[in-house]
Amino acid sequence: MSTSVPIGVPDAFAAAYSRHNPSGRAWLAALPRLAADALDRWDLRLDGPARHGMASLVLPVTRADGTPAVLRLHEATEDNAGAALGLRVWNGDGAVLLLDDDPDAGTMLLERLDAGRPLSSVADDSAAMRILAELMARLAAVPAPPGLPHLADIAAAMLDEVPRALPALADPVERRLLRTCAAAVTEVIGAPGDRLLHWDLHYGNILAGRREPWLAIDPEPLAGDPGFELLPALDNRWEEVVAAGDVTRTVLRRFDLLTEALALDRRRAVGWTLGRVLQNALWDIEDGKAALEPTQVAIATALMRR
């Protein structure tokens, strides 16, 4: 099915993408052609307005047999190279189903979920967290395939970076916290795990579906210990948590629910979650920040009381 319909790139997406990815302007310029090529290749018809996140454009489409789907377009980079592999291994078990992909063009054809019903639409936080925990447990039950980044390498690189990063923090208390996180990683690095991790599972990356009530989207697959997976879930609805004045209790409630669902050793899970705090801190320092993100500090502080 050839298409002559022009594919428009939303101005807000183009502006945000150019601001955060100056090197991606060539990809943005090529995006209408890439979309048109994918529509032709997979015999698709546009079926609604484009949506976008921070790094991808999503087009609702209909396949030749009338099945609704979505076409996801992203700049092909090293960071997202494993997304299709992870989805292919999960094969729809707890995650959105990959129907086809073109890794060189950065396009994936996916089953269509309800973008208007993320897990954040579930008002009861305990109920939402149980749904997330059950999905996380299903996803992490799968051994990681060859070819994905491994937590062992990521953790070793983080520890190598800590001495250079510490002087960038202005607050000695935050420098001490960074050392504590590094020490926690040192304790667990000997057993980095081999599970297939989503790496960014939070309420916004779980959508309502038809095939299953809830399914995970937008993975950044990684091989490793599921304890390294918990931080994005602990960070959900943070403004509400702070407003309720219940930070430590909420963090520990969520942490206990997640570790129980995944049958994790809590001590090791604390270590790897502090490792995730360390990773985020190192990224922030690399971006020129001289202070840690307050949410990360609050979560780390709460877990160190566990």
N, C-alpha and C positions, 0 to 999 in steps of 0.2 A: 504494500500500500504506500505509494509515494505521497509525500505531503508537500504542499506549497505554502502552508501556514507558517508565517514567521514566528520564531521562538524569541519572545522578549525576555530580557534579563532584568528583573526588578531593580530599580535604581538603588533602593536601600541595601540590597544584597551586594551590588557592584561597589557601592561606596564603602561598606563595611569590609568587604573582602580586600579591596585595594589598600585600605588603611592598615589592616593587620597582615597582609601578605603582598608587599610591594612588588615582589617578583612574580606575582600571579596575574599581572595585567594581560599578558599574552594569552593565558588560559581564558580569562574573561572575554577577551575579544573573539576567541575561537568558540565560545560556548554555544551561540546560536547554531553554528555549523555542526558541532558535536551532537547537539540535541537532535537536529534534523537527520543526521546520519543514523543515529540510534533508532529514531522513529521508523525510518525506512528499513533498516536492517532487520528489526524485529516485528515489522508489520503492525505498528501501533498507531492508535488514533488519540489525539489529545482529548482529555475529558474533564477539563476544569482549569482554573488558574494555577499558576506556579506557586509553590511555597519554598521557603528556604530556611536554613539554619545559619550557623556561623561560617560553614565551610562547604555547603553543598546546595544545589538547586534540585528541587523535587517536582516532577511533573506528573499529575494524575493522568493515566492513560487507560485505554481499553485494548486488549489483544484482539487478534483477528477472530477468535472464537467467542468474543463478547466478555471474556473474563476481565474484571477490573484489576489494575496493577498500578505501580508507580515506577517511573524512571528517575533514578537518582544519579546526578552528575556531580563529580568532584574532581579536583585537580589530582592527578595521579602522583603521589609522593611516597617516600619511604614510610612515613607514619601511617598511611592508610592502606599499604600494600597487602596486609593480611586480612582485611575485612571480608572479602569474598571467600577466602579460604576458611575462615572461621564459620561463616554462615553455611558454607557447603558441608562442613563436618557436622554441625548441629542439625542440618537438614530439616529445619522447621520445628525441632523439638525444643520449645521454649523461646525460640527466636523467630523473627520474620523469615519467611521462606525466600531464598534466592532462586529466581527463575532462570536468569541468564546473566552474563556479565562480559564486559570487554575491559580487561585490566589496563591495556595500553591507553585507551581513551578515557578511563576513569568513569565508566558508566556501569550501573547495575540495574537490572530489571527485577523488581521485588513484588511480592504479594501486597495488596493494598490493605492497610489497617485504618483504623479510625483516628486520624490526626487530631480530631477535635476532642478526643477522650484519652488524654494521658493519665497515668496512674495518679498524678497530682490531683485529679478530679475526685478521687476518693477522699472524703472529708476526714474520716477516722484514720488518724496516723498509724495506730497499731494495726488496723486492718490492711492499710496500704503497705506497711513494712512487712507484714506476713506474706503478702503477695510477692513483693520484691524478693524476700528471702527464699521463698519456694522456687522462683525462677532462677535465682542465682545458684541454688543448690543443684538444680537440673543442669544448668549450663556447665558448672564446674565439675560435674560428675564425669565429663568426657575428657579422655586424655588428649593433650595438645598434639596436633600433627607436626611433623618436621617442617621447618621453614619459617617459623614464627620467632620474633624476639623472645629471649629467655630472661626470666627474672634474675637468674644468677649473674648474667652479664650486666644487667641494669643496676643491680645492687652494688656490684663491685665498682662500677663507674661512679656511682653516687659517693661511695666511701672515699674514692680517690679525690673527689672534688671538694669534700668538706673542708680540708685545711685552707684551700684558696678562697672558699666562700665565707668563712667565719668573720674575717675582718670587715666585710661589707656591712654587717649588722651593727647598728649604732647602740643597741641596748644590750648590756652584758647578760641580762636575764634571758633574752632571746638567743644569744650565743650559747648559753648553757643549755637551753632547750634543744638547740640544733645538735650539740654534742650528745645529749641524751638520746635523741633519735638515732644518731649514728651508732651509738653503743648498742642500741636495741637491734639494729640491723646486723651488727657484727655477731650478735648472739644467735641469730637465726639463719644467717647466710649459708651455713653448711648444708641446709636442706631446703633448697629453693622451690621444690615442688615441680609437678609436671602436668598440671591441669590446664584445660583450655579456659582462659579468663576473658571476660568481656572487657574489663578495665575501665568502664565508664557507666556502670549500671546505677541509675538514679531514677526518680519518679518521671522525669521528662523523657527518658529513653525507654519507657515501657508504654505501649499503646494497646487500647482495646482492639480485639480482632474478631473475626467470624469463626475461624477454625478453632481457636482457643480464646478464652476470655481475655487473656493478657499475653503479650509477646514483646520480647526485647528487640530494640532496634539499635542501629549505629554502634556496633561493637568496634573496639580497637584491640583485636585479639593479641594475647600474650600467653606464653607458657610459664606457669609458676604456681605458687601457693595461693589458695583462695583467700588467705588472710590479707593479701595485697589488694583485694577487690573491695574491701568494706568501706573505705573512706567516703566515696561519693554517696553511698546510702546514708551514712551518718550525718551528712551535710544537708539533707533535704529540709525544706521549709525553715531555714535557719532563722529568718526574721521572726517567725512565729515562736520559735523556741526561745529566742532571746527575750521577746516581749512577755512571754509567760514566766520569765525568771526561773527557768527550770533546766538550765543547760546541762549540768552534770547528770541529773537523774535521767533526762531524755537520751543523752549520749549512751549511758550505760544500759538503759532499757533496750535501745536499738541494737547495741553491740551484743547483748546477751541473746536477743531474738535471732540475730544473724548467725552468731557462732553456734547456737543450738541447732538451727535449721541445717547448717552445713557440717555439723558434727566436728567442729574445729577445737583444737586445744586453745583455750583462751589466752594463755601466756604467749604462745607463738603468734596468735592472731593480733595481740597487742603489739608485739614486735614488728610484724609486717605492716600494721596500720601506721605505726610511728615511722616506718620506712616510707610509706606513701606521703606522710606529712613532710618528711625530709625531701622527697622528690619534688613536691610542690614548692617548698622553700628554695631549693636550688634553682628551679626554673625562675622564680620571682627575682632572686638575686642576679641571675644571668640577665634578666630584663632591666636591671638597674635599680631595683628596689632595695631600700636600706632597713626595712622592717618586715616582719612576718605578717601574714594575713591573719587578722584576729580570730576568724572562725577556726583556722587550723590550730592556732595556739590553744583555743578553748577546748577543742576536741582532744588534742594531745594531752592537755592538763587533766581532763576528765579521765582519760584512759590510764594515765599513770597512777590513778587512785584505785584502779581495778585490782 
